[in-house]
Amino acid sequence: MIKGMEQSAAELDLDQFYQCDLEFHRKLWTMSGNSYLADVLERVVVPLFAFFVMKTKRERQSYIDSAAMHGQIVEALSTKSAAELRQIMRDSLHGWKDDMLKLLFSDS
């Protein structure tokens, strides 16, 4: 899944990139073991992914960086403590938020 994200980011194959990205998120919420959470996220996140794909286009490097961050999260799952994982997720979300604010509200 991460290798697929990396390859599709490099090739700017956005359909495949977002397919791998969604697969990554589905795997995480399934790993929670909380079927209610998985059901809710499936209902909310999947349409948001579709909307996001239709409405945003970023630079190639942004996709490459995103794939790398997803890889760091996968690596961290088996090597980091819960507190360290929370910090990695916070950092990831802050970076994503900053990217989206630039993308959505830039003057260009």
N, C-alpha and C positions, 0 to 999 in steps of 0.2 A: 504494500500500500504506500509506504513512504518512498520507496524507489520509484513507484509509478508517479507519485507527486513530483519528485525531483525531475524525472524525465519529461513529464508533460509540461512542467514549468520551463525547462530549458528549451523545449520545442514550441512553447506558447500554445499548446493544445489545451485550451481552456475547458472544453467539455470533459476531457479526461482528468484534468487537474481537479475540477470541482467534484467529479465522481469519486476520486480518491479522497478528497477532503471530506466529503460527506461520509464515506465509508469509515474514515478515521474517527469522526465524531460519533457515529453510530456504535462503533466498537467501544469507545469510552463510556457512553451511557449504558451500554449493555453490561460492561464490566462492573458497573455499580451494583448490579444484582437487584435493582429496584425497578420492577416491571412498570409500576405507575409512572416513574420518572421517564423511563424509556418511551412509554406510550405518549406522554405529554410532549417530550422533545421531538418525537417523530412527527407529531401533528403541527408543532410550531416551527421547528428548525427547517424541515424540508421545504415548505413554501418560502421561507426566508432565503434559503440558498437559491431557489429558482429566481426570486426577485433580484437578489444580489447579482447573479450571473447576468441577468438581462440589463441591469442598470449601471454596472461598473466595468471599467477597463483600466487596468493598471499597467505600469511598465513591467517588462520581463523580469527585472531584478526583484521587484516586489513579490512576484510569484516564487522565485528562487529562494528568497529570504523566508517566505512563508513555509515552504517545504522544509527548509533547514530547521525552522523553529518547531515544526511538527515532529521532525526527527529527534530533536533534543528532548521533547516531551516523552516520546516513546522510550528513549534511552533512560531518562530519569525515572520512569515508572518502576524500574527494577533496581535502581541504585540509590535513590534519594529517600530521605525521610518524608513524612507527611508534611511537615513544616516547610521543607525545601521545595516540595512539589507545589505547595500553595504559592510560594514566592515565584516559582517559575511560571505558573499560570497567571499570576498577577502581572508579572513583567510582560508576558505574551499579550495579555488583554490590553494593557496600557499601550503597547506598541501598535496593536491593531487599531485601537481607538484613535490614536494620533494619525495613523495612515488614513483612516476613513474620514476624519475631520478635514484633513488636507485635500483628499480626493473630492469630497462632497461640497466643500465650501471655499475652495480656492477660486481666485478671480479668473483663472484661465479656462 
